[in-house]
Amino acid sequence: MENEQLKYNTEAEYDSAMEEIYGLMSRGEQNLSEVETEKLRVMAIAAEQYEELHFPFPPPLTITEKVEQKRFELNLSVTGLANMLGLGKAKLSQILNGKKEPDVTFLRAVYHKLGIDPGVSLDQG
């Protein structure tokens, strides 16, 4: 299966593959043979490609959605993001949860530290 390109064309193929993927994963990586590990890798790539095509995530529209996406990409906790931005955790949490409007300090930090344009959909939170 090495370098083999696999593609799922129907939802039934995808569902069947996901059952097999979950079955292999539930056994634990240390309990898989090299062949099974490679099969799992190829199947997971094909499943990811199917998901990107058929189950796309809507793009973030608001500044808080963009900040949350960046936080996820950077694998940061709210505390970690607050530290990175030089903001208090409570303030950041309130902004991200829509309880407080983004202010100039937040917008500057988001622009300089995360590269997010502060002009995106501010009226939507």
OpenMM code with the backbone's topology and positions (N, CA, C; nanometers):
from openmm import Vec3, app, unit

residues = "MET GLU ASN GLU GLN LEU LYS TYR ASN THR GLU ALA GLU TYR ASP SER ALA MET GLU GLU ILE TYR GLY LEU MET SER ARG GLY GLU GLN ASN LEU SER GLU VAL GLU THR GLU LYS LEU ARG VAL MET ALA ILE ALA ALA GLU GLN TYR GLU GLU LEU HIS PHE PRO PHE PRO PRO PRO LEU THR ILE THR GLU LYS VAL GLU GLN LYS ARG PHE GLU LEU ASN LEU SER VAL THR GLY LEU ALA ASN MET LEU GLY LEU GLY LYS ALA LYS LEU SER GLN ILE LEU ASN GLY LYS LYS GLU PRO ASP VAL THR PHE LEU ARG ALA VAL TYR HIS LYS LEU GLY ILE ASP PRO GLY VAL SER LEU ASP GLN GLY".split()
positions = [
    Vec3(0.0812, -0.1200, 0.0000),
    Vec3(0.0000, 0.0000, 0.0000),
    Vec3(0.0856, 0.1264, 0.0000),
    Vec3(0.2146, 0.1124, 0.0077),
    Vec3(0.3038, 0.2271, 0.0128),
    Vec3(0.2890, 0.3096, -0.1140),
    Vec3(0.2785, 0.4418, -0.0966),
    Vec3(0.2613, 0.5383, -0.2054),
    Vec3(0.1329, 0.5160, -0.2843),
    Vec3(0.0446, 0.4331, -0.2340),
    Vec3(-0.0826, 0.4077, -0.3017),
    Vec3(-0.1766, 0.5242, -0.2736),
    Vec3(-0.2453, 0.5707, -0.3765),
    Vec3(-0.3428, 0.6776, -0.3621),
    Vec3(-0.4803, 0.6142, -0.3538),
    Vec3(-0.5500, 0.6366, -0.2459),
    Vec3(-0.6826, 0.5802, -0.2240),
    Vec3(-0.7825, 0.6939, -0.2292),
    Vec3(-0.9025, 0.6671, -0.2816),
    Vec3(-1.0042, 0.7703, -0.2894),
    Vec3(-1.1401, 0.7091, -0.2607),
    Vec3(-1.2174, 0.7775, -0.1765),
    Vec3(-1.3543, 0.7355, -0.1497),
    Vec3(-1.4467, 0.8213, -0.2347),
    Vec3(-1.5323, 0.7548, -0.3133),
    Vec3(-1.6202, 0.8272, -0.4049),
    Vec3(-1.7623, 0.8421, -0.3537),
    Vec3(-1.8017, 0.7556, -0.2604),
    Vec3(-1.9384, 0.7616, -0.2089),
    Vec3(-1.9361, 0.7680, -0.0565),
    Vec3(-2.0476, 0.8100, -0.0018),
    Vec3(-2.0584, 0.8159, 0.1441),
    Vec3(-2.0521, 0.6758, 0.2040),
    Vec3(-2.1044, 0.5773, 0.1331),
    Vec3(-2.0988, 0.4386, 0.1813),
    Vec3(-1.9537, 0.3910, 0.1904),
    Vec3(-1.8732, 0.4225, 0.0890),
    Vec3(-1.7311, 0.3862, 0.0930),
    Vec3(-1.6616, 0.4553, 0.2101),
    Vec3(-1.6922, 0.5819, 0.2271),
    Vec3(-1.6340, 0.6597, 0.3371),
    Vec3(-1.6745, 0.6005, 0.4717),
    Vec3(-1.8033, 0.5729, 0.4897),
    Vec3(-1.8524, 0.5167, 0.6167),
    Vec3(-1.7870, 0.3826, 0.6476),
    Vec3(-1.7746, 0.2991, 0.5466),
    Vec3(-1.7112, 0.1689, 0.5645),
    Vec3(-1.5638, 0.1849, 0.6049),
    Vec3(-1.4972, 0.2766, 0.5368),
    Vec3(-1.3561, 0.3026, 0.5685),
    Vec3(-1.3413, 0.3555, 0.7107),
    Vec3(-1.4325, 0.4433, 0.7523),
    Vec3(-1.4236, 0.4993, 0.8876),
    Vec3(-1.4398, 0.3904, 0.9929),
    Vec3(-1.5269, 0.2937, 0.9672),
    Vec3(-1.5419, 0.1815, 1.0606),
    Vec3(-1.4102, 0.1047, 1.0727),
    Vec3(-1.3463, 0.0807, 0.9585),
    Vec3(-1.2189, 0.0090, 0.9597),
    Vec3(-1.1096, 0.0921, 1.0271),
    Vec3(-1.1082, 0.2214, 0.9997),
    Vec3(-1.0095, 0.3109, 1.0626),
    Vec3(-1.0265, 0.3081, 1.2134),
    Vec3(-1.1497, 0.3241, 1.2611),
    Vec3(-1.1749, 0.3226, 1.4061),
    Vec3(-1.1366, 0.1883, 1.4669),
    Vec3(-1.1631, 0.0804, 1.3936),
    Vec3(-1.1260, -0.0523, 1.4428),
    Vec3(-0.9756, -0.0656, 1.4604),
    Vec3(-0.8999, -0.0195, 1.3620),
    Vec3(-0.7535, -0.0253, 1.3723),
    Vec3(-0.7034, 0.0660, 1.4839),
    Vec3(-0.7597, 0.1866, 1.4912),
    Vec3(-0.7144, 0.2816, 1.5934),
    Vec3(-0.7445, 0.2316, 1.7346),
    Vec3(-0.8565, 0.1639, 1.7504),
    Vec3(-0.8939, 0.1162, 1.8841),
    Vec3(-0.7990, 0.0082, 1.9360),
    Vec3(-0.7281, -0.0564, 1.8457),
    Vec3(-0.6314, -0.1588, 1.8873),
    Vec3(-0.5051, -0.0963, 1.9456),
    Vec3(-0.4802, 0.0294, 1.9132),
    Vec3(-0.3597, 0.0958, 1.9633),
    Vec3(-0.2450, 0.0826, 1.8649),
    Vec3(-0.1741, 0.1905, 1.8444),
    Vec3(-0.0653, 0.1945, 1.7453),
    Vec3(0.0403, 0.0874, 1.7713),
    Vec3(0.0714, 0.0644, 1.8978),
    Vec3(0.1748, -0.0330, 1.9318),
    Vec3(0.1340, -0.1762, 1.8988),
    Vec3(0.0037, -0.1992, 1.8761),
    Vec3(-0.0453, -0.3342, 1.8458),
    Vec3(-0.0708, -0.3581, 1.6968),
    Vec3(-0.0310, -0.2636, 1.6132),
    Vec3(-0.0508, -0.2776, 1.4691),
    Vec3(0.0790, -0.3202, 1.4020),
    Vec3(0.0663, -0.3997, 1.3000),
    Vec3(0.1838, -0.4375, 1.2197),
    Vec3(0.2213, -0.3183, 1.1317),
    Vec3(0.3372, -0.3272, 1.0694),
    Vec3(0.3792, -0.2196, 0.9786),
    Vec3(0.2813, -0.2068, 0.8626),
    Vec3(0.2330, -0.3186, 0.8124),
    Vec3(0.1369, -0.3175, 0.7016),
    Vec3(0.0070, -0.2487, 0.7453),
    Vec3(-0.0411, -0.2834, 0.8654),
    Vec3(-0.1639, -0.2216, 0.9170),
    Vec3(-0.1448, -0.0727, 0.9420),
    Vec3(-0.0298, -0.0343, 0.9916),
    Vec3(-0.0010, 0.1068, 1.0158),
    Vec3(-0.0022, 0.1849, 0.8854),
    Vec3(0.0585, 0.1296, 0.7819),
    Vec3(0.0602, 0.1953, 0.6510),
    Vec3(-0.0807, 0.2016, 0.5924),
    Vec3(-0.1573, 0.0944, 0.6070),
    Vec3(-0.2953, 0.0924, 0.5591),
    Vec3(-0.3770, 0.2009, 0.6289),
    Vec3(-0.3600, 0.2128, 0.7591),
    Vec3(-0.4301, 0.3146, 0.8362),
    Vec3(-0.3930, 0.4543, 0.7873),
    Vec3(-0.2653, 0.4776, 0.7613),
    Vec3(-0.2184, 0.6084, 0.7141),
    Vec3(-0.2840, 0.6436, 0.5807),
    Vec3(-0.2830, 0.5495, 0.4858),
    Vec3(-0.3397, 0.5735, 0.3529),
    Vec3(-0.4906, 0.5966, 0.3623),
    Vec3(-0.5587, 0.5169, 0.4432),
    Vec3(-0.7035, 0.5320, 0.4594),
    Vec3(-0.7390, 0.6651, 0.5242),
    Vec3(-0.6594, 0.7062, 0.6229),
    Vec3(-0.6858, 0.8327, 0.6914),
    Vec3(-0.6686, 0.9509, 0.5963),
    Vec3(-0.5686, 0.9464, 0.5105),
    Vec3(-0.5486, 1.0537, 0.4122),
    Vec3(-0.6679, 1.0605, 0.3170),
    Vec3(-0.7135, 0.9459, 0.2690),
    Vec3(-0.8287, 0.9421, 0.1781),
    Vec3(-0.9549, 0.9932, 0.2490),
    Vec3(-0.9722, 0.9563, 0.3753),
    Vec3(-1.0881, 1.0032, 0.4512),
    Vec3(-1.0829, 1.1546, 0.4696),
    Vec3(-0.9646, 1.2061, 0.4986),
    Vec3(-0.9485, 1.3511, 0.5152),
    Vec3(-0.9826, 1.4241, 0.3850),
    Vec3(-0.9397, 1.3710, 0.2722),
    Vec3(-0.9695, 1.4333, 0.1428),
    Vec3(-1.1205, 1.4300, 0.1146),
    Vec3(-1.1857, 1.3197, 0.1483),
    Vec3(-1.3305, 1.3094, 0.1307),
    Vec3(-1.4018, 1.4127, 0.2180),
    Vec3(-1.3584, 1.4243, 0.3432),
    Vec3(-1.4197, 1.5187, 0.4368),
    Vec3(-1.4018, 1.6627, 0.3907),
    Vec3(-1.2834, 1.6967, 0.3417),
    Vec3(-1.2596, 1.8334, 0.2944),
    Vec3(-1.3514, 1.8678, 0.1782),
    Vec3(-1.3801, 1.7708, 0.0939),
    Vec3(-1.4654, 1.7931, -0.0223),
    Vec3(-1.6135, 1.7961, 0.0148),
    Vec3(-1.6558, 1.7048, 0.1020),
    Vec3(-1.7986, 1.6888, 0.1301),
    Vec3(-1.8465, 1.7506, 0.2614),
    Vec3(-1.7563, 1.7771, 0.3541),
    Vec3(-1.7939, 1.8343, 0.4837),
    Vec3(-1.7054, 1.9540, 0.5176),
    Vec3(-1.6994, 2.0530, 0.4285),
    Vec3(-1.6078, 2.1644, 0.4557),
    Vec3(-1.6557, 2.2498, 0.5730),
    Vec3(-1.5597, 2.3008, 0.6468),
    Vec3(-1.5918, 2.3953, 0.7527),
    Vec3(-1.6151, 2.5313, 0.6892),
    Vec3(-1.7165, 2.6025, 0.7340),
    Vec3(-1.7343, 2.7371, 0.6793),
    Vec3(-1.6180, 2.8253, 0.7243),
    Vec3(-1.5749, 2.9155, 0.6394),
    Vec3(-1.4638, 3.0014, 0.6793),
    Vec3(-1.5070, 3.0951, 0.7918),
    Vec3(-1.4132, 3.1294, 0.8790),
    Vec3(-1.4476, 3.2229, 0.9870),
    Vec3(-1.4829, 3.3590, 0.9283),
    Vec3(-1.5866, 3.4203, 0.9808),
    Vec3(-1.6328, 3.5478, 0.9279),
    Vec3(-1.6004, 3.6655, 1.0189),
    Vec3(-1.6066, 3.6432, 1.1487),
    Vec3(-1.5865, 3.7535, 1.2425),
    Vec3(-1.4444, 3.7516, 1.2946),
    Vec3(-1.4061, 3.8613, 1.3555),
    Vec3(-1.2706, 3.8678, 1.4102),
    Vec3(-1.2529, 3.7669, 1.5225),
    Vec3(-1.3556, 3.7467, 1.6043),
    Vec3(-1.3416, 3.6489, 1.7129),
    Vec3(-1.3321, 3.5071, 1.6579),
    Vec3(-1.4055, 3.4768, 1.5503),
    Vec3(-1.3936, 3.3447, 1.4876),
    Vec3(-1.2529, 3.3252, 1.4312),
    Vec3(-1.1972, 3.4296, 1.3710),
    Vec3(-1.0614, 3.4202, 1.3159),
    Vec3(-0.9593, 3.4011, 1.4273),
    Vec3(-0.9778, 3.4689, 1.5382),
    Vec3(-0.8863, 3.4533, 1.6526),
    Vec3(-0.8983, 3.3118, 1.7079),
    Vec3(-1.0200, 3.2609, 1.7204),
    Vec3(-1.0387, 3.1241, 1.7705),
    Vec3(-0.9749, 3.0225, 1.6761),
    Vec3(-0.9880, 3.0436, 1.5451),
    Vec3(-0.9258, 2.9534, 1.4494),
    Vec3(-0.7739, 2.9552, 1.4655),
    Vec3(-0.7176, 3.0736, 1.4805),
    Vec3(-0.5725, 3.0867, 1.4965),
    Vec3(-0.5284, 3.0216, 1.6274),
    Vec3(-0.6084, 3.0377, 1.7317),
    Vec3(-0.5779, 2.9748, 1.8610),
    Vec3(-0.5726, 2.8231, 1.8455),
    Vec3(-0.6689, 2.7689, 1.7721),
    Vec3(-0.6728, 2.6247, 1.7458),
    Vec3(-0.5504, 2.5819, 1.6652),
    Vec3(-0.5179, 2.6569, 1.5586),
    Vec3(-0.4026, 2.6235, 1.4744),
    Vec3(-0.2725, 2.6232, 1.5539),
    Vec3(-0.2614, 2.7170, 1.6474),
    Vec3(-0.1399, 2.7285, 1.7289),
    Vec3(-0.1436, 2.6375, 1.8516),
    Vec3(-0.2562, 2.5679, 1.8700),
    Vec3(-0.2744, 2.4769, 1.9831),
    Vec3(-0.2517, 2.5492, 2.1166),
    Vec3(-0.3179, 2.6639, 2.1294),
    Vec3(-0.3033, 2.7446, 2.2501),
    Vec3(-0.4303, 2.7403, 2.3343),
    Vec3(-0.4118, 2.7415, 2.4637),
    Vec3(-0.5248, 2.7600, 2.5543),
    Vec3(-0.5601, 2.9086, 2.5524),
    Vec3(-0.6733, 2.9435, 2.6117),
    Vec3(-0.7094, 3.0849, 2.6218),
    Vec3(-0.6015, 3.1588, 2.7010),
    Vec3(-0.5506, 3.0953, 2.8062),
    Vec3(-0.4437, 3.1566, 2.8851),
    Vec3(-0.3190, 3.1786, 2.8003),
    Vec3(-0.2812, 3.0782, 2.7219),
    Vec3(-0.1645, 3.0903, 2.6356),
    Vec3(-0.1814, 3.2005, 2.5325),
    Vec3(-0.3014, 3.2091, 2.4744),
    Vec3(-0.3282, 3.3143, 2.3765),
    Vec3(-0.3269, 3.4510, 2.4436),
    Vec3(-0.3855, 3.4591, 2.5613),
    Vec3(-0.3867, 3.5868, 2.6346),
    Vec3(-0.2436, 3.6322, 2.6614),
    Vec3(-0.1580, 3.5396, 2.7042),
    Vec3(-0.0176, 3.5732, 2.7280),
    Vec3(0.0502, 3.6202, 2.6001),
    Vec3(0.0252, 3.5492, 2.4907),
    Vec3(0.0854, 3.5856, 2.3624),
    Vec3(0.0437, 3.7264, 2.3194),
    Vec3(-0.0837, 3.7584, 2.3436),
    Vec3(-0.1373, 3.8883, 2.3023),
    Vec3(-0.1099, 3.9989, 2.4031),
    Vec3(-0.0621, 3.9614, 2.5223),
    Vec3(-0.0382, 4.0610, 2.6260),
    Vec3(-0.1678, 4.1125, 2.6870),
    Vec3(-0.2676, 4.0276, 2.6918),
    Vec3(-0.3979, 4.0636, 2.7481),
    Vec3(-0.4279, 3.9771, 2.8689),
    Vec3(-0.5189, 4.0227, 2.9521),
    Vec3(-0.5642, 3.9414, 3.0639),
    Vec3(-0.6544, 3.8296, 3.0128),
    Vec3(-0.6487, 3.7152, 3.0784),
    Vec3(-0.7305, 3.6008, 3.0375),
    Vec3(-0.8794, 3.6337, 3.0456),
    Vec3(-0.9201, 3.7006, 3.1518),
    Vec3(-1.0622, 3.7342, 3.1689),
    Vec3(-1.1111, 3.8227, 3.0553),
    Vec3(-1.0315, 3.9237, 3.0215),
    Vec3(-1.0705, 4.0148, 2.9130),
    Vec3(-1.0809, 3.9389, 2.7814),
    Vec3(-0.9805, 3.8575, 2.7509),
    Vec3(-0.9823, 3.7812, 2.6267),
    Vec3(-1.1026, 3.6877, 2.6230),
    Vec3(-1.1296, 3.6183, 2.7312),
    Vec3(-1.2447, 3.5272, 2.7372),
    Vec3(-1.3749, 3.6018, 2.7112),
    Vec3(-1.3886, 3.7181, 2.7699),
    Vec3(-1.5108, 3.7968, 2.7493),
    Vec3(-1.5274, 3.8385, 2.6040),
    Vec3(-1.4174, 3.8783, 2.5401),
    Vec3(-1.4243, 3.9165, 2.3990),
    Vec3(-1.4590, 3.7953, 2.3131),
    Vec3(-1.3914, 3.6839, 2.3368),
    Vec3(-1.4162, 3.5641, 2.2564),
    Vec3(-1.5568, 3.5091, 2.2751),
    Vec3(-1.6145, 3.5292, 2.3927),
    Vec3(-1.7496, 3.4804, 2.4212),
    Vec3(-1.8581, 3.5824, 2.3886),
    Vec3(-1.8193, 3.6979, 2.3320),
    Vec3(-1.9163, 3.7989, 2.2913),
    Vec3(-1.9743, 3.8809, 2.4039),
    Vec3(-1.9138, 3.8734, 2.5218),
    Vec3(-1.9638, 3.9502, 2.6360),
    Vec3(-1.9042, 4.0897, 2.6417),
    Vec3(-1.7982, 4.1104, 2.5646),
    Vec3(-1.7308, 4.2399, 2.5612),
    Vec3(-1.6892, 4.2658, 2.4167),
    Vec3(-1.7034, 4.3881, 2.3726),
    Vec3(-1.6633, 4.4252, 2.2369),
    Vec3(-1.5114, 4.4316, 2.2271),
    Vec3(-1.4561, 4.3921, 2.1122),
    Vec3(-1.3118, 4.4067, 2.0908),
    Vec3(-1.2729, 4.5545, 2.1017),
    Vec3(-1.1653, 4.5822, 2.1728),
    Vec3(-1.1183, 4.7199, 2.1856),
    Vec3(-0.9886, 4.7380, 2.1071),
    Vec3(-0.9357, 4.8593, 2.1064),
    Vec3(-0.8165, 4.8910, 2.0288),
    Vec3(-0.6979, 4.8061, 2.0731),
    Vec3(-0.6814, 4.7855, 2.2019),
    Vec3(-0.5703, 4.7043, 2.2527),
    Vec3(-0.5773, 4.5623, 2.1971),
    Vec3(-0.6959, 4.5044, 2.2015),
    Vec3(-0.7174, 4.3700, 2.1478),
    Vec3(-0.6877, 4.3667, 1.9986),
    Vec3(-0.7442, 4.4620, 1.9242),
    Vec3(-0.7279, 4.4653, 1.7796),
    Vec3(-0.5821, 4.4820, 1.7386),
    Vec3(-0.5095, 4.5676, 1.8097),
    Vec3(-0.3666, 4.5851, 1.7806),
    Vec3(-0.2897, 4.4558, 1.8050),
    Vec3(-0.3173, 4.3927, 1.9184),
    Vec3(-0.2469, 4.2688, 1.9535),
    Vec3(-0.2767, 4.1594, 1.8520),
    Vec3(-0.4015, 4.1471, 1.8126),
    Vec3(-0.4419, 4.0457, 1.7157),
    Vec3(-0.3722, 4.0705, 1.5818),
    Vec3(-0.3615, 4.1953, 1.5441),
    Vec3(-0.2957, 4.2292, 1.4182),
    Vec3(-0.1458, 4.2009, 1.4248),
    Vec3(-0.0795, 4.2498, 1.5295),
    Vec3(0.0665, 4.2374, 1.5392),
    Vec3(0.1130, 4.0961, 1.5738),
    Vec3(0.0401, 4.0258, 1.6569),
    Vec3(0.0847, 3.8935, 1.7026),
    Vec3(0.0293, 3.7783, 1.6187),
    Vec3(-0.0907, 3.7964, 1.5620),
    Vec3(-0.1532, 3.6869, 1.4871),
    Vec3(-0.1662, 3.7164, 1.3374),
    Vec3(-0.1423, 3.8421, 1.2986),
    Vec3(-0.1528, 3.8784, 1.1577),
    Vec3(-0.2949, 3.8827, 1.1058),
    Vec3(-0.3912, 3.9072, 1.1949),
    Vec3(-0.5322, 3.9132, 1.1563),
    Vec3(-0.5714, 4.0591, 1.1388),
    Vec3(-0.6274, 4.0901, 1.0225),
    Vec3(-0.6698, 4.2260, 0.9923),
    Vec3(-0.7835, 4.2663, 1.0861),
    Vec3(-0.7661, 4.3749, 1.1620),
    Vec3(-0.8701, 4.4149, 1.2576),
    Vec3(-0.9971, 4.4683, 1.1917),
    Vec3(-0.9965, 4.4866, 1.0625),
    Vec3(-1.1139, 4.5402, 0.9953),
    Vec3(-1.2188, 4.4363, 0.9588),
    Vec3(-1.1953, 4.3085, 0.9879),
    Vec3(-1.2914, 4.2057, 0.9469),
    Vec3(-1.4136, 4.2031, 1.0355),
    Vec3(-1.5248, 4.2288, 0.9779),
    Vec3(-1.6561, 4.2089, 1.0408),
    Vec3(-1.6615, 4.2415, 1.1900),
    Vec3(-1.6141, 4.3573, 1.2269),
    Vec3(-1.6172, 4.3940, 1.3688),
    Vec3(-1.7585, 4.4000, 1.4242),
    Vec3(-1.8529, 4.4378, 1.3397),
    Vec3(-1.9903, 4.4481, 1.3878),
    Vec3(-2.0524, 4.3133, 1.4198),
    Vec3(-1.9866, 4.2033, 1.3820),
    Vec3(-2.0387, 4.0705, 1.4113),
    Vec3(-1.9678, 4.0047, 1.5286),
    Vec3(-1.8792, 4.0734, 1.5938),
    Vec3(-1.8171, 4.0211, 1.7153),
    Vec3(-1.6870, 3.9603, 1.6982),
] * unit.nanometer
topology = app.Topology()
chain = topology.addChain("A")
for resn in residues:
    res = topology.addResidue(resn, chain)
    for name in ("N", "CA", "C"):
        topology.addAtom(name, app.Element.getBySymbol(name[0]), res)
